[in-house]
Amino acid sequence: MSLTTQEMDHFKQILLTRKNEIKEMRERNDSFGSDTEFPKESTGELSNYDNHPGDLGTELFEREKDIALNDLHEKELEDINAALKSIDDGSYGVCKTCGQDIIKERLEAVPSTLYCKEHSPGQNSSDDRPVEEAVSGPDYKRRSNDDKDATFFDAEDTWQSVAKYGTSETPSDFTDPDKRDYNEMYEDSDDDDGYVEEYESFVATDITGNERNVIHNRNHEEYEEELDREEERQLDKDKYDN
C-alpha cells in the first residue's frame, strides 16, 4: 500500500526536524572541533614535546571519537537529504532494491531509510582483517618452521607456552567461532606442548631415548581408551566382512 499525501507530509516533517537538530548541534560544537588543529590548539599548549605520552594518547582518543561522531552526523544528513529527495519525486516508502513497499513501522523507526528490512545495506559484517596485522603480529611469524620438516621447540612453541597464561586479547577479538573462551586466546592453542606425538606425553625415556617407564596420567588413560575403541571398531569390521 502506497503512502498517502498526509503520511508523506508526516515523514517529511520528521526528516526536516531531525535535519535542523543536527545542523544546530554541529553549529554549537563547531562540527566536533573538526576544523581545529590537533593536538596543539585542542589542548591549548604551545608545544607538544613536553607533554606526557599518556596525555597525548588521551587527546588522540578524544579526537578519534569526535571524528567518528562528525562522520556519523554527515552520513545521517546524507541519508536524510536522499529521503527528502525521494519524497519530492514520489518514490519514498518503496525499497530501492526489490521495489516493494516499506512497512510504516520501519519508516517510523528509521524515517531516512530507502530500503526494506530484508534489503537494508550492511547486514553482513566483514571478516577482513587490518592490513597492518601482516607486520604487527608476533615476531615468531617471521621465524616459523611450519613449512619445514622440523619437530624442535622453536619460537612459536615458546610463544604458545607463555600465551597460555594470558594475553591482552579477548574472545571478541576473534572471528573464529571456535575461539569462545579465554583458554583459546592464542594461535594454535590446541597444539601439543613439549611433544610431537601424543604418546610422548606419558612415555618416559632415558638419555639415549630408550623407553624406560610409562607415566599413568590423563593423557595415557585417554590414549588407552582410544586404542580400545579402535580395536573394537576393527573387530566389528572384521566380523562384518566375514
C-alpha positions in Angstrom: 0.0 0.0 0.0 1.5 3.3 -1.1 1.8 6.2 1.4 -0.9 8.9 1.3 -0.2 12.6 0.9 -0.7 13.1 4.6 1.7 10.3 5.5 4.3 11.7 3.1 4.0 15.1 4.8 4.2 13.4 8.2 7.5 11.7 7.4 8.8 14.8 5.6 8.3 16.9 8.8 10.1 14.3 10.9 13.1 14.4 8.5 13.2 18.2 8.4 13.1 18.4 12.2 15.9 15.9 12.6 17.9 17.7 9.9 17.6 21.0 11.8 18.6 19.3 15.0 21.8 18.0 13.5 22.7 21.4 12.0 22.1 23.2 15.2 24.2 20.7 17.1 27.1 20.9 14.6 27.0 24.7 14.9 27.1 24.6 18.7 30.1 22.2 18.9 31.9 23.5 15.8 31.4 20.1 14.0 33.0 18.4 17.0 36.1 20.6 16.5 36.9 19.0 13.1 38.5 22.3 11.9 40.8 22.5 14.9 44.5 21.6 14.5 45.4 18.6 16.6 46.8 18.5 19.2 48.2 21.9 20.0 45.0 24.0 19.5 42.7 21.5 21.1 44.8 21.3 24.3 45.8 25.0 24.4 49.5 24.0 24.5 52.3 25.9 22.8 54.3 22.8 22.2 53.7 19.0 22.1 57.2 18.0 23.1 56.8 18.4 26.9 53.5 16.5 27.1 53.3 13.1 28.6 52.7 10.3 26.0 49.7 9.2 28.0 48.1 12.7 27.8 48.7 12.7 24.0 47.1 9.3 23.9 44.0 10.6 25.6 43.8 13.6 23.3 44.2 11.2 20.3 41.3 9.1 21.6 39.1 12.1 22.0 39.9 13.4 18.6 39.2 10.0 17.0 35.8 9.9 18.8 35.0 13.4 17.6 35.8 12.5 14.0 33.6 9.4 14.3 30.7 11.4 15.7 31.2 14.0 13.0 31.2 11.3 10.3 28.1 9.8 11.8 26.2 13.1 11.5 27.4 13.7 8.0 26.2 10.2 7.0 22.8 10.9 8.7 22.4 14.2 6.9 23.2 12.5 3.6 20.5 9.8 4.2 18.0 12.5 5.2 18.6 14.5 2.1 18.3 11.4 0.0 15.0 10.6 1.7 13.7 14.1 1.2 14.6 13.9 -2.5 12.6 10.6 -2.8 9.6 12.3 -1.2 9.8 15.1 -3.8 9.9 12.6 -6.7 7.2 10.3 -5.1 9.4 7.2 -4.6 9.6 7.5 -0.8 8.4 4.4 1.0 9.4 2.0 -1.8 12.5 -0.2 -1.4 15.2 0.7 -4.0 16.3 -3.0 -4.3 13.1 -5.0 -4.6 10.5 -2.3 -5.3 8.2 -3.4 -2.6 6.5 -1.1 -0.1 8.5 -0.4 3.1 6.2 -1.1 6.1 5.2 2.1 8.0 6.6 0.8 11.3 10.0 0.7 9.8 9.6 4.2 8.4 8.6 5.4 11.9 11.7 3.9 13.4 14.1 4.8 10.6 12.4 7.6 8.5 15.5 8.2 6.4 15.7 4.6 5.1 15.2 3.8 1.4 15.3 0.0 1.8 13.0 -2.6 3.4 14.3 -4.7 6.3 15.4 -7.6 4.1 17.5 -5.5 1.7 18.9 -2.9 4.1 22.7 -2.4 3.4 25.3 -3.5 5.9 23.6 -6.6 7.2 26.6 -8.8 7.0 29.8 -7.8 8.8 33.1 -8.2 7.0 35.8 -10.7 8.2 38.5 -8.7 6.5 41.4 -8.1 8.9 43.5 -4.8 9.0 46.5 -4.9 6.6 48.7 -3.9 9.5 48.4 -7.3 11.1 50.8 -8.7 8.4 53.6 -6.8 10.1 52.3 -6.2 13.6 51.7 -9.8 14.6 54.0 -11.9 16.9 57.6 -11.8 15.9 57.9 -15.6 15.7 55.8 -15.5 12.5 59.0 -14.4 10.7 60.9 -17.3 12.2 58.3 -20.1 11.9 59.3 -23.6 10.9 55.8 -24.8 9.9 56.9 -25.2 6.3 59.9 -27.3 7.3 60.3 -30.9 8.4 61.2 -29.7 11.9 60.0 -31.0 15.3 62.2 -29.0 17.6 60.9 -26.5 20.2 61.0 -23.2 18.2 59.9 -19.6 18.7 56.3 -20.4 18.0 56.3 -23.1 20.7 57.8 -20.6 23.1 55.1 -18.0 22.4 52.3 -20.7 22.9 53.8 -21.8 26.2 53.8 -18.2 27.5 50.5 -17.1 26.0 48.5 -19.9 27.7 48.9 -17.9 31.0 47.0 -14.9 29.4 47.3 -12.2 26.8 45.6 -8.9 26.2 43.2 -10.4 23.7 39.6 -11.4 24.4 37.1 -13.7 22.6 35.6 -10.7 20.9 38.9 -10.1 19.1 38.5 -13.2 17.0 36.1 -14.0 14.1 36.8 -17.7 14.5 33.7 -19.2 16.3 35.9 -21.9 17.9 37.7 -19.3 20.0 35.0 -18.7 22.5 36.8 -18.8 25.8 40.0 -17.4 27.3 41.8 -20.7 27.0 41.8 -20.2 23.2 43.3 -16.7 23.1 46.4 -17.6 21.2 47.1 -19.1 17.9 47.2 -22.9 17.6 46.2 -23.3 21.2 45.3 -26.9 20.7 48.9 -27.8 19.7 50.8 -30.3 21.9 53.2 -28.6 24.2 56.6 -30.1 24.6 56.0 -33.2 22.4 55.0 -34.2 18.9 53.2 -37.5 19.1 50.6 -37.9 21.8 52.2 -40.9 23.4 55.3 -38.8 24.1 53.4 -37.0 26.9 53.4 -40.2 29.1 56.3 -42.3 27.9 59.5 -41.7 29.9 62.8 -42.4 28.2 66.4 -42.4 29.3 69.2 -40.1 28.0 69.6 -42.4 25.0 66.0 -42.3 24.1 65.2 -45.8 25.1 61.7 -46.4 26.7 62.0 -47.0 30.4 58.7 -46.2 32.0 55.0 -45.2 31.4 53.6 -42.3 33.4 49.9 -43.1 34.2 48.4 -39.6 33.7 45.2 -38.4 32.0 46.8 -38.4 28.6 47.8 -42.0 29.0 44.2 -43.0 30.0 42.7 -41.2 27.0 45.3 -42.8 24.7 44.5 -46.3 26.1 40.7 -45.7 25.7 41.2 -44.5 22.1 43.2 -47.7 21.4 40.5 -49.8 22.9 37.8 -48.1 20.8 39.9 -48.6 17.7 40.4 -52.2 18.5 36.6 -52.7 18.9 35.9 -50.9 15.6 38.4 -53.2 13.9 36.8 -56.3 15.4 33.4 -55.2 14.3 34.7 -54.5 10.9 36.3 -58.0 10.6 33.1 -59.6 11.9 31.1 -57.7 9.3 33.5 -58.6 6.5 33.3 -62.3 7.4 
